[in-house]
């Protein structure tokens, strides 16, 4: 799983809350209830995602709010 070569990246766990597979994006809710936008280009296994799928990701600041990058299935 994952590439830990970058020092300082913090991986967060959560579940897929919203999924717009036809449009290639969705939202993840972390364990604290915060929501993060994610795009299919940041999730190599995007086709396998369904509502409630457990994932881990790296949180980044997006232009419209929190964004999940490097999204991986758990």
Secondary structure in CASP SS format (residue, H / E / C, confidence):
PFRMAT SS
TARGET T0000
AUTHOR 0000-0000-0000
METHOD secondary structure of the structure
MODEL  1
X C 1.00
X C 1.00
X C 1.00
X C 1.00
X C 1.00
X C 1.00
X C 1.00
X C 1.00
X C 1.00
X C 1.00
X E 1.00
X E 1.00
X E 1.00
X E 1.00
X E 1.00
X E 1.00
X E 1.00
X E 1.00
X E 1.00
X E 1.00
X C 1.00
X C 1.00
X C 1.00
X C 1.00
X E 1.00
X E 1.00
X E 1.00
X E 1.00
X E 1.00
X E 1.00
X C 1.00
X C 1.00
X C 1.00
X C 1.00
X E 1.00
X E 1.00
X E 1.00
X E 1.00
X E 1.00
X H 1.00
X H 1.00
X H 1.00
X C 1.00
X C 1.00
X C 1.00
X H 1.00
X H 1.00
X H 1.00
X C 1.00
X C 1.00
X C 1.00
X C 1.00
X C 1.00
X E 1.00
X E 1.00
X E 1.00
X E 1.00
X E 1.00
X E 1.00
X E 1.00
X E 1.00
X E 1.00
X C 1.00
X C 1.00
X E 1.00
X E 1.00
X E 1.00
X E 1.00
X E 1.00
X E 1.00
X E 1.00
X E 1.00
X E 1.00
X C 1.00
END
